[in-house]
């Protein structure tokens, strides 16, 4: 059975974009792969965080992982900072990475633009992300399109380490879903949907209530011709909404076009809101059962124990390959 690793930062409420781009994939993969799903809280502190809010966000995200359908009997769910091997391996991979390739990362450029000062961690977190993946011998990494560049760097660092020291790392492949891989902002469909968007109408949270969802979809930016047709270049707004409908409603883009032929955006948006609400209802119910429960702590304790065992072995291999510490008999 091949191995999958993926992780999400606990940096706020999970959006519909995060769900379609990552979380929904996880539930589809756990039956066929050996899965490690991580809450990457050490990545979150590359930018300033409120400690109490961060800790609550970590717990909320863990509850959402389970609520969307991750089965802890099939997959390993854990918090990154509870497995010290991540930071250890991240440092070793920083020493293999080059400053130039880190400065070329699109996300570093975006997050550092216009800032007087940024943390060193913001520049060097891609090697930590590489460590997250390589520690578990991941064959496949399911991510949204925006993380593809980081996966390419992960592959480069793994190959470089294997050549320079010892051939210990599996070279991971990226898995991007065909439909809905990049859910766009409801207010500016040329930008990715983001929980950090100052306009709350631009994104749907997995915990939004039905009225909020309906209101946000009805106010979503489309165009003036009123024809439900997929055209990413000329009609990005309606195309984005159709992608969401396709993933959550189980219909192909062609079927959606036929269904709304001769009907306007009003009908389409009203029915899309129903599809989204219906899909999120059981997720929200399970989330509220879990979020403050002992059950969730038990799941995370077991996940951390399993992850520590696997990751610790790989760190020892890395240290031996690089000549760190004493030679063990």
Number of C-alpha atoms within 10 A of each C-alpha: 8 11 18 27 25 21 23 21 19 25 22 17 19 23 19 25 25 22 19 22 24 23 25 18 16 27 17 12 15 21 12 12 18 18 27 24 24 25 24 23 21 19 20 19 18 16 13 9 12 8 10 8 13 18 14 16 20 20 20 20 22 27 27 25 24 21 21 20 17 24 17 18 10 14 20 23 27 26 22 23 16 18 19 13 24 25 18 16 25 23 17 18 24 19 11 16 20 12 12 8 11 21 14 12 15 14 18 17 14 9 13 16 11 9 7 6 8 16 12 9 15 20 21 21 21 26 25 24 24 25 26 26 29 27 23 22 20 22 19 20 21 23 25 20 15 14 14 16 15 19 21 15 19 26 21 16 23 23 17 16 22 17 11 12 13 15 14 17 21 18 18 22 16 18 17 19 16 9 16 21 22 24 26 25 25 28 21 15 22 14 13 17 22 23 21 12 13 9 12 14 18 25 28 25 21 24 20 19 14 16 10 16 21 21 14 21 23 20 13 22 19 22 13 8 9 14 18 23 17 20 12 13 9 10 18 19 23 26 21 25 25 27 23 24 23 20 17 19 17 12 15 15 18 12 12 20 17 13 13 15 12 10 14 13 18 11 11 22 22 14 15 23 21 14 17 21 20 14 14 20 15 13 19 18 12 16 21 15 13 19 20 14 11 10 13 16 16 11 19 21 15 14 23 20 14 16 23 18 12 14 22 19 13 20 21 15 15 24 16 16 16 14 11 10 9 8 8 5 3
